[in-house]
Amino acid sequence: MATELTTSHLLGSAADRKPPPMPATTGEITNTLTHYYRGELGRMTSWRDRIDRTSNWAITVVAALLSVSLSSPTSHHGVLLFGMMLITLLLMIEARRYRFFDVYRARIRQLERSYFAQILAPEADLNPDWALSIAKSLRAPRFLLSYFEAMQRRLRRNYCWMYAILLLAWILKISTPRLQTEGTPQEFVHSWSYIADNAALGPIPGWPVIVIVAVFYAVILYGALRRGPDDGDFAHGEAHV
């Protein structure tokens, strides 16, 4: 009996519950959109800050490993290979964060392009259904980029330069006698076998290591040069928010 009373009480309260009032006037709608824009801008800024932190970590790692590897002839070139692995890990973390950032960025740009810009400079050919994409995203949030597309964007923006610096430092390390053996009078390398011997990594001979690094950087170059179907916000010359 008590269970029936409790159930009927809950059902009754649910039936009596009213939905929150919706904005009815133009001023109320404008005020709601303004507060919504501030909320989305705050979330976008938060994820943007997380992305920048990962980039700063990557730059710090590259600078530290370059200092360790090139400052002494006794340091092993494997330190730079380890740096490439760390940068790849940070790139993967940043790509995941960028996917979240891109969701909020798309909503913000849609509001700015179709609402605020229309207030400042009205256009006759504005799509009247511009808010539909925002409503769909709010009801069922989903990523707009795949994981590899996000990695490509971050690779093109920042990480390709870090990879290039690490590669140049690694080539310099394995091909410069003064960076291999302290007190060596030789200035330049005179044979490929010398480079291959210096590129050895523990029990792995030098040539397989060179081939692995070459294949790895071929993939990096492909990812950096391949252009995906970016929207208008990412056209050449546009500000990338």
C-alpha positions as CSV (number, residue, x, y, z in Angstrom):
1,M,0.0,0.0,0.0
2,A,2.8,2.4,0.9
3,T,4.5,1.5,-2.4
4,E,1.4,2.4,-4.4
5,L,1.0,5.7,-2.5
6,T,4.6,6.6,-3.2
7,T,4.3,5.7,-6.9
8,S,1.1,7.7,-7.3
9,H,2.7,10.6,-5.5
10,L,5.7,10.6,-7.9
11,L,3.5,10.3,-10.9
12,G,1.3,13.1,-9.7
13,S,4.2,15.4,-9.1
14,A,5.7,14.6,-12.5
15,A,2.4,15.4,-14.2
16,D,2.2,18.6,-12.3
17,R,5.7,19.6,-13.2
18,K,5.9,22.3,-15.8
19,P,8.7,22.8,-18.4
20,P,10.8,25.9,-17.9
21,P,9.4,29.0,-19.6
22,M,10.8,29.6,-23.1
23,P,11.9,33.1,-24.2
24,A,9.0,34.7,-26.0
25,T,10.0,38.2,-26.9
26,T,12.9,39.4,-29.1
27,G,14.7,40.9,-26.1
28,E,14.5,37.6,-24.2
29,I,15.8,35.6,-27.2
30,T,18.7,38.0,-27.6
31,N,19.5,37.8,-23.9
32,T,19.4,34.0,-24.0
33,L,21.7,33.9,-27.1
34,T,24.1,36.3,-25.5
35,H,24.5,34.2,-22.3
36,Y,24.7,31.0,-24.4
37,Y,27.4,32.5,-26.5
38,R,29.4,33.4,-23.4
39,G,29.1,29.9,-22.1
40,E,30.2,28.3,-25.3
41,L,33.1,30.8,-25.6
42,G,34.2,29.9,-22.1
43,R,34.2,26.2,-23.0
44,M,36.1,26.8,-26.2
45,T,38.7,28.9,-24.5
46,S,39.1,26.2,-21.8
47,W,39.9,23.5,-24.4
48,R,42.1,26.0,-26.4
49,D,44.1,26.5,-23.2
50,R,44.5,22.7,-22.9
51,I,45.7,22.5,-26.4
52,D,48.3,25.2,-25.9
53,R,49.5,23.5,-22.7
54,T,50.2,20.3,-24.7
55,S,52.1,22.3,-27.4
56,N,54.2,24.0,-24.7
57,W,55.1,20.6,-23.2
58,A,56.2,19.4,-26.6
59,I,58.3,22.5,-27.2
60,T,59.9,22.1,-23.7
61,V,60.6,18.4,-24.4
62,V,62.3,19.2,-27.7
63,A,64.4,21.9,-26.2
64,A,65.5,19.8,-23.2
65,L,66.4,16.7,-25.4
66,L,68.3,18.9,-27.9
67,S,70.3,20.3,-25.0
68,V,71.1,16.9,-23.6
69,S,72.0,15.3,-26.9
70,L,74.1,18.0,-28.5
71,S,75.8,19.3,-25.5
72,S,78.1,16.4,-25.0
73,P,79.8,13.8,-27.3
74,T,79.0,11.1,-24.8
75,S,75.3,11.4,-25.1
76,H,73.6,8.8,-27.2
77,H,71.6,9.6,-30.4
78,G,68.8,7.5,-29.0
79,V,67.8,10.4,-26.8
80,L,66.6,12.2,-30.0
81,L,64.7,9.0,-31.1
82,F,63.1,8.9,-27.7
83,G,62.2,12.6,-28.2
84,M,60.4,11.7,-31.5
85,M,58.3,9.1,-29.6
86,L,57.4,11.6,-26.8
87,I,56.4,14.2,-29.4
88,T,54.2,11.6,-31.1
89,L,52.5,10.8,-27.8
90,L,51.9,14.5,-27.1
91,L,50.5,14.9,-30.6
92,M,48.0,12.1,-30.0
93,I,46.9,13.7,-26.7
94,E,46.6,17.1,-28.4
95,A,44.6,15.6,-31.3
96,R,42.1,14.2,-28.8
97,R,41.7,17.6,-27.1
98,Y,41.4,19.4,-30.4
99,R,38.4,17.2,-31.3
100,F,36.6,18.5,-28.3
101,F,37.7,22.1,-29.0
102,D,36.5,21.8,-32.6
103,V,32.9,21.0,-31.5
104,Y,32.6,24.2,-29.5
105,R,34.5,26.2,-32.1
106,A,32.0,25.2,-34.8
107,R,29.1,26.4,-32.6
108,I,30.8,29.7,-31.8
109,R,31.6,30.3,-35.5
110,Q,28.1,29.5,-36.5
111,L,26.7,32.1,-34.1
112,E,29.2,34.7,-35.1
113,R,28.8,34.1,-38.8
114,S,25.0,33.9,-38.9
115,Y,23.8,36.0,-36.0
116,F,26.2,38.6,-34.8
117,A,27.6,39.3,-38.2
118,Q,24.0,39.6,-39.5
119,I,23.3,42.3,-36.8
120,L,26.4,44.3,-37.8
121,A,26.0,43.9,-41.6
122,P,22.8,42.3,-42.7
123,E,22.8,40.1,-45.8
124,A,19.7,39.2,-47.8
125,D,20.9,35.6,-48.7
126,L,21.3,34.4,-45.0
127,N,20.2,30.8,-44.5
128,P,17.1,30.9,-42.2
129,D,18.0,27.5,-40.8
130,W,21.4,28.5,-39.5
131,A,20.5,27.6,-35.9
132,L,19.5,24.1,-36.9
133,S,23.0,22.7,-36.8
134,I,23.6,24.2,-33.4
135,A,20.4,22.7,-32.1
136,K,21.4,19.2,-33.5
137,S,24.8,19.5,-31.8
138,L,23.2,20.4,-28.5
139,R,20.7,17.6,-28.6
140,A,23.2,14.9,-29.8
141,P,26.8,16.2,-29.5
142,R,29.3,14.4,-31.8
143,F,32.8,15.0,-33.0
144,L,33.1,16.8,-36.3
145,L,36.6,15.5,-37.0
146,S,38.1,12.1,-37.0
147,Y,41.1,11.4,-34.8
148,F,43.5,11.3,-37.7
149,E,42.1,14.5,-39.2
150,A,42.7,16.2,-35.9
151,M,46.3,14.9,-35.8
152,Q,46.9,16.2,-39.3
153,R,45.7,19.7,-38.3
154,R,47.9,19.9,-35.3
155,L,50.8,18.4,-37.2
156,R,50.5,21.0,-39.9
157,R,50.2,23.9,-37.4
158,N,52.9,23.1,-34.8
159,Y,54.4,19.6,-34.7
160,C,55.9,19.4,-38.2
161,W,58.5,22.0,-37.1
162,M,59.3,20.0,-34.0
163,Y,59.8,16.8,-35.9
164,A,62.0,18.6,-38.5
165,I,64.2,20.0,-35.7
166,L,64.6,16.6,-34.1
167,L,65.4,15.0,-37.5
168,L,68.1,17.6,-38.3
169,A,69.6,17.2,-34.8
170,W,69.6,13.4,-35.2
171,I,71.3,13.6,-38.6
172,L,73.8,16.0,-37.2
173,K,74.4,13.7,-34.2
174,I,75.1,10.5,-36.2
175,S,77.1,12.3,-39.0
176,T,79.4,14.6,-37.0
177,P,82.5,13.0,-35.5
178,R,82.9,15.7,-32.9
179,L,79.5,14.9,-31.5
180,Q,80.3,11.2,-31.3
181,T,83.8,10.9,-29.7
182,E,85.4,13.5,-27.6
183,G,88.7,14.8,-28.9
184,T,88.2,13.5,-32.4
185,P,90.1,15.7,-34.8
186,Q,88.0,14.7,-37.8
187,E,85.6,17.4,-38.9
188,F,83.4,15.7,-41.5
189,V,82.3,12.1,-42.1
190,H,83.9,10.4,-45.1
191,S,81.8,7.2,-45.4
192,W,78.2,6.0,-45.2
193,S,79.4,3.0,-43.1
194,Y,80.5,5.5,-40.4
195,I,77.0,7.0,-40.3
196,A,75.4,3.5,-40.2
197,D,77.7,2.5,-37.3
198,N,76.7,5.6,-35.3
199,A,73.0,5.0,-36.0
200,A,73.1,1.6,-34.3
201,L,70.7,1.3,-31.4
202,G,71.7,-1.4,-29.0
203,P,71.5,-4.7,-30.8
204,I,69.8,-3.2,-33.8
205,P,72.2,-2.3,-36.6
206,G,72.4,1.2,-38.0
207,W,70.8,0.6,-41.4
208,P,67.5,-0.8,-40.1
209,V,67.3,2.2,-37.7
210,I,67.9,4.6,-40.6
211,V,65.2,2.9,-42.6
212,I,62.7,3.0,-39.7
213,V,63.3,6.7,-39.2
214,A,63.0,7.4,-42.9
215,V,59.6,5.5,-43.1
216,F,58.4,7.3,-40.0
217,Y,59.2,10.7,-41.4
218,A,57.7,9.8,-44.8
219,V,54.4,9.2,-42.9
220,I,54.9,12.5,-41.1
221,L,55.5,14.3,-44.4
222,Y,52.4,12.7,-45.9
223,G,50.3,13.8,-43.0
224,A,51.6,17.4,-43.1
225,L,51.1,17.8,-46.8
226,R,47.8,16.0,-47.3
227,R,44.9,18.5,-47.3
228,G,41.6,17.4,-46.0
229,P,38.2,18.7,-46.8
230,D,38.5,21.8,-44.5
231,D,35.5,24.1,-44.3
232,G,35.7,27.8,-45.1
233,D,37.2,28.8,-41.7
234,F,40.4,27.0,-42.7
235,A,40.9,28.4,-46.1
236,H,44.3,30.0,-46.9
237,G,44.6,33.4,-45.3
238,E,41.6,33.0,-42.9
239,A,42.1,33.5,-39.2
240,H,42.1,30.1,-37.5
241,V,40.2,30.4,-34.3
